[in-house]
Amino acid sequence: MSEFHCLDIEFPDVDFSSIYIKGKTEIEKIHHAHLYANKDEIELKIFFDDQTYFGEKLTTWASNIDWKKFGSFIKVEVTKNHTNERLQKVDLSEAKLLGCTNSTGYYEGKQKYVVVRIDTVKFYWNPVEDKNHTAEFYLDDKGFRVVEPFYSFLSPKTWFKNDGNFNIGRMNDSKKFYKLGKSTFRPEYNFVSKDDRKNRIASVTKEPKIQFKYKKGITEKEAVLYGDVVLKLASFYHHLEIDYILRRIHLPENTITIKNIEQKNFFNTSGNLWGFEIHWDFNKFLQASWQKETIKNFALLSKAITLFNQSHLVDNSSAFLIRYNIIEICGKTSAEDGIWNFTLKNDDLDKFFSDMRESISNIIETSEQEYFNNKWNSIQNIIKSKSLRKQLEDSLTKNDIDVKTLPIRTSQIVQLRNNITHGSLDKVNPEDLRKVNILLYRICGILILNLMGIKDWKLNTKIK
């Protein structure tokens, strides 16, 4: 890693001086740092006076925090020098800490440094006017399955046009851009060529990406959201968490690049919508009317799709609990859906339960009344709540699933849930668990499609 950016870093709410290592020493408020960002690593070299033992103090402090919140502790300013001429701002607020290393050999000249490895960084650059209102979101290796179906096979006829530019033809029905809010987008390849006059072999590398075009007035927040929406659609369709390794957003005021570390080791799975009786390829999926409801329900969808994909990577009992949880979070619009529909409302209902508490308390031994009154809130919640079976059936019915047609009774599903949750695994029949998992996979997919506004599904009730 040779190219870097110069930053001034501060931890405004951290008192490193109070961390007792080699005596109590005063720590500088602001430290100079070099930020390196390449394909495989994002690294900060933070320089300090070795007499202050800042490196030891930083690693000690870092070992006691939530590493996912590391970026929230950092304040960053771009150093004004020639290496940062186009760079306006650096944002590390979303960065997770991957590692922190301090060594006696970490010197650059006479300056001591500590190495901090993080997973993401956001840069704000001077704008590139000829690319204004466009963006390229580059996918990780898992993203090849998203883009590959949109292109024809590589053949000599498709390599070069008369203008000398390299090109591979797109499939006939996948040339258009798809609409999403204030943008249009489509999956594309970015082609990178490598050649040497002295070498008889020239190479072309394909990079999968989502290409965006924006209307005027697009904001950074909207641009990032649209990218996240497309990513979640692809992840759901392929049953695998796909990610971006680089996002480059061109706006009138700046060009924003967001760099992420690629996850190299992953359990490879493949999927489609066939389990929900929808025989679409991804191109057909993108042509459906999902935009309005997906944006409206995106927070819930994001959580549900992450859980949906996770359920393919765990053991059968864990998969069951995850899928049952998806039904709970997707099937209810609010906490009120789990409560009985009482004829009394608000103050009248509160008074009814207050009178009930007093009546029951009066027939309990005086020495035990205080304990009963302390337990009343939890008892009251149990009385107000519908049974798990009723909640499950209501959730499915609300999503247009006829519980009477299910090949497995809802009472059996709930009993299985209780046995696994309470550790009674000896009561769990593996074959029953396998069949229930198949049914819940189909139901969870349908619930997610409903949140997207897609109603073309059918529930297959046959389980072999």
C-alpha positions as CSV (number, residue, x, y, z in Angstrom):
1,M,0.0,0.0,0.0
2,S,1.8,3.1,-1.2
3,E,-0.9,5.7,-1.9
4,F,-2.5,7.3,1.1
5,H,-4.5,10.3,2.3
6,C,-3.4,12.6,5.1
7,L,-5.9,13.1,7.9
8,D,-6.1,14.7,11.4
9,I,-7.9,12.4,13.8
10,E,-9.4,13.2,17.1
11,F,-11.3,11.0,19.7
12,P,-13.2,13.9,21.3
13,D,-15.0,11.8,24.0
14,V,-12.2,9.5,24.9
15,D,-9.9,10.3,27.8
16,F,-6.8,8.3,26.9
17,S,-4.7,10.1,29.5
18,S,-6.6,8.3,32.3
19,I,-5.7,4.8,30.9
20,Y,-3.0,3.7,33.2
21,I,-0.1,2.2,31.1
22,K,3.5,3.1,32.0
23,G,2.2,5.8,34.3
24,K,-0.4,8.5,33.6
25,T,0.6,10.5,30.6
26,E,-0.9,13.4,28.7
27,I,-2.2,12.5,25.2
28,E,-2.4,15.0,22.4
29,K,-6.0,15.8,21.3
30,I,-5.3,15.5,17.6
31,H,-3.1,12.9,15.8
32,H,-1.9,12.9,12.2
33,A,-2.8,9.8,10.3
34,H,-2.3,8.2,6.9
35,L,-5.4,6.5,5.4
36,Y,-4.7,3.6,3.0
37,A,-7.7,2.1,1.0
38,N,-7.3,-0.7,-1.5
39,K,-9.3,-3.7,-2.6
40,D,-8.4,-6.0,0.3
41,E,-7.8,-3.6,3.2
42,I,-8.6,-0.2,4.7
43,E,-5.9,0.9,7.2
44,L,-5.2,3.9,9.3
45,K,-1.6,4.6,10.5
46,I,-2.0,6.9,13.4
47,F,1.2,8.7,14.4
48,F,2.0,9.7,18.0
49,D,4.8,10.6,20.4
50,D,6.2,7.3,21.7
51,Q,6.7,8.8,25.1
52,T,2.9,9.0,25.6
53,Y,2.3,5.3,25.0
54,F,-0.8,6.3,22.9
55,G,-0.5,3.1,20.9
56,E,-0.8,0.9,24.0
57,K,-3.6,3.0,25.4
58,L,-5.6,3.0,22.1
59,T,-5.4,-0.8,21.8
60,T,-6.4,-1.2,25.5
61,W,-9.4,1.1,25.0
62,A,-10.4,-0.5,21.7
63,S,-10.5,-4.0,23.3
64,N,-13.2,-2.8,25.7
65,I,-15.7,-1.1,23.2
66,D,-18.3,-2.3,20.8
67,W,-16.2,-2.6,17.6
68,K,-19.3,-2.1,15.5
69,K,-19.5,1.5,16.9
70,F,-15.8,2.4,16.4
71,G,-16.5,5.1,13.8
72,S,-18.8,7.0,16.2
73,F,-15.9,7.8,18.4
74,I,-13.8,9.4,15.6
75,K,-13.7,13.0,14.4
76,V,-11.8,13.4,11.1
77,E,-10.4,16.4,9.2
78,V,-8.7,16.3,5.9
79,T,-5.1,17.7,6.2
80,K,-4.5,20.6,3.8
81,N,-1.7,19.4,1.5
82,H,-1.0,18.4,-2.1
83,T,-1.9,14.7,-1.6
84,N,-5.5,15.8,-0.9
85,E,-6.1,18.4,-3.6
86,R,-9.4,16.9,-4.9
87,L,-10.5,15.5,-1.5
88,Q,-13.2,17.6,0.3
89,K,-14.0,15.4,3.3
90,V,-13.6,11.9,4.8
91,D,-16.3,10.2,6.8
92,L,-15.5,7.2,9.1
93,S,-18.7,7.4,11.2
94,E,-20.0,4.0,9.9
95,A,-16.6,2.2,10.2
96,K,-16.4,-1.0,12.3
97,L,-13.1,-1.9,13.9
98,L,-11.5,-5.0,12.4
99,G,-8.2,-4.9,14.3
100,C,-5.8,-2.7,16.1
101,T,-2.0,-3.5,16.2
102,N,0.8,-1.8,18.1
103,S,4.4,-2.9,17.7
104,T,7.8,-1.8,18.9
105,G,8.9,-1.9,15.2
106,Y,6.2,0.5,13.9
107,Y,8.2,3.5,13.0
108,E,8.1,5.7,9.9
109,G,11.4,7.7,10.1
110,K,11.4,8.8,13.7
111,Q,7.7,8.8,14.1
112,K,5.9,6.0,16.0
113,Y,2.5,4.8,14.7
114,V,-0.3,2.3,15.6
115,V,-2.2,0.5,12.8
116,V,-6.0,0.4,12.9
117,R,-7.9,-1.7,10.3
118,I,-11.5,-0.8,9.5
119,D,-14.2,-2.1,7.1
120,T,-15.5,1.0,5.3
121,V,-14.7,4.6,4.5
122,K,-16.5,7.4,2.7
123,F,-14.8,10.0,0.6
124,Y,-16.2,13.3,-0.7
125,W,-14.3,14.6,-3.8
126,N,-14.6,17.6,-6.1
127,P,-17.4,16.9,-8.6
128,V,-16.8,15.3,-12.0
129,E,-19.1,17.4,-14.2
130,D,-19.4,15.2,-17.2
131,K,-20.6,12.3,-15.0
132,N,-23.1,14.4,-13.0
133,H,-26.3,12.6,-11.9
134,T,-24.9,9.1,-12.5
135,A,-23.5,6.5,-10.2
136,E,-21.7,3.1,-10.3
137,F,-22.2,0.6,-7.5
138,Y,-19.6,-2.2,-7.9
139,L,-20.6,-5.6,-6.6
140,D,-18.5,-8.2,-4.8
141,D,-17.7,-11.6,-6.4
142,K,-21.1,-12.9,-5.4
143,G,-22.6,-10.2,-7.6
144,F,-21.5,-11.9,-10.9
145,R,-24.6,-14.0,-10.7
146,V,-26.7,-10.8,-10.7
147,V,-25.1,-9.3,-13.9
148,E,-24.1,-12.4,-15.9
149,P,-27.6,-13.3,-17.2
150,F,-27.9,-9.8,-18.8
151,Y,-25.1,-10.5,-21.3
152,S,-24.5,-12.7,-24.3
153,F,-21.6,-15.1,-24.4
154,L,-18.2,-13.6,-25.3
155,S,-17.4,-14.1,-28.9
156,P,-14.9,-12.5,-31.3
157,K,-17.7,-10.6,-33.1
158,T,-18.7,-8.8,-29.9
159,W,-15.2,-7.8,-28.8
160,F,-14.7,-4.5,-30.6
161,K,-16.9,-2.1,-32.5
162,N,-15.5,0.1,-35.3
163,D,-14.6,2.7,-32.7
164,G,-12.2,0.3,-31.1
165,N,-14.1,0.1,-27.8
166,F,-14.4,-3.3,-26.2
167,N,-18.0,-4.5,-25.9
168,I,-20.0,-7.6,-25.1
169,G,-23.6,-7.5,-26.3
170,R,-26.5,-7.5,-23.8
171,M,-29.3,-10.0,-24.0
172,N,-32.1,-8.7,-26.3
173,D,-34.7,-8.3,-23.5
174,S,-32.4,-6.6,-20.9
175,K,-31.2,-3.4,-22.6
176,K,-33.5,-1.0,-20.9
177,F,-33.1,0.8,-17.5
178,Y,-35.5,0.1,-14.7
179,K,-37.3,2.9,-12.8
180,L,-36.8,3.4,-9.1
181,G,-37.9,6.7,-7.4
182,K,-35.8,9.5,-8.9
183,S,-33.5,7.1,-10.7
184,T,-33.2,4.5,-13.3
185,F,-30.7,1.6,-13.1
186,R,-29.6,-1.6,-14.7
187,P,-27.0,-4.3,-14.0
188,E,-23.8,-3.9,-16.2
189,Y,-20.3,-5.0,-16.6
190,N,-17.4,-2.6,-16.3
191,F,-14.5,-3.8,-18.5
192,V,-10.9,-3.3,-17.5
193,S,-8.2,-4.1,-20.1
194,K,-4.6,-4.9,-19.5
195,D,-2.0,-5.1,-22.2
196,D,1.7,-5.0,-22.8
197,R,3.4,-4.5,-26.1
198,K,6.0,-7.2,-25.3
199,N,3.4,-9.8,-24.3
200,R,1.3,-11.6,-26.8
201,I,-1.6,-12.0,-24.4
202,A,-3.9,-9.1,-23.5
203,S,-6.6,-9.5,-20.9
204,V,-10.0,-8.0,-20.2
205,T,-11.5,-8.2,-16.7
206,K,-15.2,-8.0,-16.0
207,E,-16.4,-6.1,-13.0
208,P,-20.1,-6.5,-12.0
209,K,-21.9,-3.3,-11.1
210,I,-25.3,-1.5,-11.0
211,Q,-25.3,1.6,-13.2
212,F,-27.6,4.4,-12.0
213,K,-28.9,7.6,-13.7
214,Y,-30.5,10.2,-11.5
215,K,-33.0,13.0,-12.0
216,K,-31.9,16.5,-10.9
217,G,-32.5,17.2,-7.2
218,I,-31.3,13.7,-6.1
219,T,-29.8,13.7,-2.6
220,E,-27.0,11.5,-1.3
221,K,-29.4,9.8,1.1
222,E,-31.8,8.9,-1.8
223,A,-28.9,7.7,-4.0
224,V,-27.6,5.4,-1.2
225,L,-31.1,4.1,-0.5
226,Y,-31.8,3.2,-4.1
227,G,-28.6,1.3,-4.2
228,D,-29.5,-0.5,-1.0
229,V,-32.9,-1.4,-2.4
230,V,-31.5,-3.0,-5.6
231,L,-28.9,-4.9,-3.5
232,K,-31.6,-6.3,-1.2
233,L,-33.7,-7.3,-4.2
234,A,-30.8,-9.2,-5.7
235,S,-29.9,-10.8,-2.3
236,F,-33.4,-12.0,-1.8
237,Y,-33.7,-13.4,-5.4
238,H,-30.4,-15.3,-5.2
239,H,-30.9,-16.3,-1.5
240,L,-27.4,-14.9,-0.7
241,E,-26.2,-11.7,1.0
242,I,-24.5,-9.8,-1.9
243,D,-22.7,-6.6,-1.1
244,Y,-21.1,-3.6,-2.8
245,I,-17.3,-3.1,-2.6
246,L,-17.3,0.4,-4.1
247,R,-20.0,3.0,-4.6
248,R,-19.3,6.1,-6.7
249,I,-22.1,8.7,-6.7
250,H,-21.7,11.8,-8.9
251,L,-23.6,14.8,-7.7
252,P,-23.3,18.5,-8.6
253,E,-21.6,19.5,-5.3
254,N,-19.3,16.5,-5.0
255,T,-18.4,12.9,-6.1
256,I,-18.9,10.4,-3.2
257,T,-17.1,7.1,-3.0
258,I,-17.8,4.5,-0.4
259,K,-15.3,1.7,-0.1
260,N,-16.1,-1.6,1.7
261,I,-13.9,-4.6,2.4
262,E,-15.0,-7.6,0.4
263,Q,-16.0,-10.8,2.2
264,K,-13.9,-13.4,0.6
265,N,-15.0,-16.5,2.5
266,F,-18.7,-17.2,2.2
267,F,-21.0,-20.2,2.0
268,N,-22.1,-20.3,-1.6
269,T,-25.9,-20.8,-2.1
270,S,-28.1,-20.2,-5.1
271,G,-31.8,-19.4,-5.4
272,N,-34.7,-18.0,-7.4
273,L,-38.4,-17.5,-6.9
274,W,-39.5,-20.9,-8.0
275,G,-40.2,-22.0,-4.4
276,F,-43.0,-19.4,-4.4
277,E,-44.3,-20.6,-7.8
278,I,-42.9,-17.5,-9.6
279,H,-40.9,-18.6,-12.6
280,W,-39.1,-15.3,-13.3
281,D,-35.5,-14.6,-14.1
282,F,-34.0,-11.6,-12.3
283,N,-34.7,-9.4,-15.4
284,K,-38.4,-10.2,-15.2
285,F,-38.3,-9.7,-11.4
286,L,-37.0,-6.1,-11.9
287,Q,-39.8,-5.4,-14.4
288,A,-42.5,-6.1,-11.8
289,S,-44.3,-3.4,-9.8
290,W,-42.3,-3.5,-6.6
291,Q,-40.9,0.0,-6.3
292,K,-43.5,1.9,-4.3
293,E,-44.1,-0.8,-1.6
294,T,-40.4,-1.8,-1.4
295,I,-39.3,1.8,-0.6
296,K,-42.2,2.2,1.9
297,N,-41.4,-1.1,3.7
298,F,-37.6,-1.1,3.2
299,A,-36.5,-1.0,6.8
300,L,-38.6,-4.1,7.5
301,L,-37.7,-5.8,4.2
302,S,-34.0,-5.2,4.9
303,K,-34.2,-7.0,8.2
304,A,-36.4,-9.8,6.9
305,I,-34.2,-10.5,3.8
306,T,-31.1,-10.6,5.9
307,L,-32.8,-13.2,8.2
308,F,-34.1,-15.1,5.2
309,N,-30.7,-15.5,3.8
310,Q,-29.2,-16.4,7.1
311,S,-31.7,-19.2,7.5
312,H,-29.9,-21.1,4.7
313,L,-26.6,-21.1,6.5
314,V,-27.5,-22.6,9.9
315,D,-28.7,-25.9,11.3
316,N,-32.4,-27.0,11.0
317,S,-33.4,-25.9,14.4
318,S,-31.9,-22.5,14.0
319,A,-33.4,-22.2,10.5
320,F,-36.8,-22.9,12.0
321,L,-36.5,-20.2,14.7
322,I,-35.3,-17.6,12.2
323,R,-38.1,-18.3,9.8
324,Y,-40.7,-18.3,12.6
325,N,-39.3,-14.9,13.6
326,I,-39.6,-13.6,10.0
327,I,-43.3,-14.5,10.1
328,E,-43.6,-12.6,13.4
329,I,-41.9,-9.4,12.1
330,C,-43.5,-9.5,8.7
331,G,-47.0,-10.7,9.6
332,K,-47.8,-8.0,12.2
333,T,-48.2,-4.3,11.4
334,S,-48.0,-3.3,15.0
335,A,-47.8,-4.7,18.6
336,E,-51.5,-4.3,18.8
337,D,-52.0,-7.2,16.4
338,G,-51.0,-9.6,19.2
339,I,-53.6,-8.3,21.6
340,W,-57.2,-9.4,21.8
341,N,-59.8,-7.0,20.4
342,F,-61.5,-5.9,23.6
343,T,-64.9,-4.1,23.6
344,L,-63.5,-1.7,26.2
345,K,-61.0,0.8,25.1
346,N,-58.3,3.0,26.7
347,D,-59.3,4.3,30.2
348,D,-62.2,1.9,30.6
349,L,-60.0,-1.1,29.8
350,D,-57.3,0.2,32.2
351,K,-59.9,0.6,35.0
352,F,-61.2,-2.9,34.3
353,F,-57.8,-4.5,34.8
354,S,-57.1,-2.3,37.8
355,D,-60.4,-3.5,39.5
356,M,-59.5,-7.0,38.6
357,R,-56.1,-6.7,40.2
358,E,-57.7,-5.3,43.4
359,S,-60.3,-8.1,43.5
360,I,-57.8,-10.9,43.1
361,S,-55.4,-9.2,45.6
362,N,-58.1,-9.1,48.2
363,I,-58.5,-12.9,48.2
364,I,-54.7,-13.5,48.5
365,E,-53.0,-13.8,51.9
366,T,-51.9,-10.4,53.1
367,S,-48.2,-11.5,53.3
368,E,-48.2,-12.4,49.6
369,Q,-50.2,-9.4,48.2
370,E,-47.2,-7.3,47.6
371,Y,-45.5,-10.0,45.5
372,F,-48.7,-10.5,43.5
373,N,-49.1,-6.8,42.8
374,N,-45.5,-6.6,41.6
375,K,-46.2,-9.5,39.2
376,W,-49.5,-8.0,38.0
377,N,-48.1,-6.2,34.9
378,S,-46.7,-9.5,33.5
379,I,-49.9,-11.4,34.4
380,Q,-51.9,-8.6,32.7
381,N,-49.9,-8.9,29.5
382,I,-50.5,-12.6,29.4
383,I,-54.2,-12.1,29.7
384,K,-54.3,-9.5,27.0
385,S,-52.2,-11.4,24.5
386,K,-53.6,-13.8,22.0
387,S,-52.2,-17.4,22.0
388,L,-49.1,-18.0,19.8
389,R,-51.3,-20.2,17.6
390,K,-53.9,-17.4,17.2
391,Q,-51.1,-14.9,16.5
392,L,-49.5,-17.2,13.8
393,E,-52.9,-17.8,12.1
394,D,-53.8,-14.1,12.1
395,S,-50.4,-13.2,10.6
396,L,-50.8,-15.8,7.8
397,T,-54.5,-14.8,7.1
398,K,-53.5,-11.2,6.9
399,N,-51.1,-12.1,4.2
400,D,-53.7,-14.0,2.1
401,I,-52.5,-17.5,3.2
402,D,-55.4,-19.8,4.0
403,V,-54.4,-21.7,7.1
404,K,-56.9,-24.4,6.4
405,T,-55.0,-25.5,3.3
406,L,-51.6,-25.9,5.1
407,P,-50.3,-29.4,5.1
408,I,-49.1,-29.0,8.7
409,R,-51.3,-27.7,11.4
410,T,-50.5,-24.4,13.0
411,S,-50.7,-26.0,16.4
412,Q,-47.9,-28.4,15.4
413,I,-45.7,-25.5,14.2
414,V,-46.2,-23.6,17.5
415,Q,-45.5,-26.8,19.5
416,L,-42.3,-27.3,17.6
417,R,-41.4,-23.7,18.3
418,N,-42.0,-24.2,22.0
419,N,-39.9,-27.4,22.1
420,I,-36.9,-25.8,20.4
421,T,-37.1,-22.6,22.3
422,H,-37.4,-24.3,25.7
423,G,-34.6,-26.8,24.9
424,S,-36.9,-29.9,24.7
425,L,-35.0,-31.2,21.6
426,D,-35.7,-34.8,22.5
427,K,-39.3,-34.1,21.6
428,V,-38.4,-32.8,18.1
429,N,-38.9,-35.3,15.3
430,P,-36.2,-34.6,12.6
431,E,-38.5,-35.5,9.7
432,D,-41.3,-33.2,11.1
433,L,-38.7,-30.4,11.5
434,R,-37.5,-30.9,7.9
435,K,-41.1,-30.6,6.5
436,V,-42.0,-27.6,8.6
437,N,-38.8,-25.9,7.5
438,I,-39.8,-26.4,3.8
439,L,-43.2,-24.9,4.5
440,L,-41.8,-21.9,6.5
441,Y,-39.3,-21.2,3.7
442,R,-42.2,-20.8,1.3
443,I,-44.3,-18.8,3.7
444,C,-41.4,-16.4,4.5
445,G,-40.7,-15.8,0.8
446,I,-44.4,-15.0,0.2
447,L,-44.4,-12.6,3.2
448,I,-41.4,-10.8,1.8
449,L,-42.9,-10.6,-1.7
450,N,-46.1,-9.2,-0.1
451,L,-44.1,-6.4,1.5
452,M,-42.7,-5.7,-1.9
453,G,-46.2,-5.4,-3.3
454,I,-45.7,-8.6,-5.5
455,K,-48.8,-10.8,-5.5
456,D,-48.0,-13.2,-8.3
457,W,-47.0,-16.0,-5.8
458,K,-48.8,-19.3,-5.1
459,L,-48.3,-21.4,-1.9
460,N,-47.2,-24.9,-2.8
461,T,-48.7,-27.1,-0.1
462,K,-47.1,-30.3,-1.3
463,I,-44.1,-31.4,0.7
464,K,-42.3,-34.6,-0.1
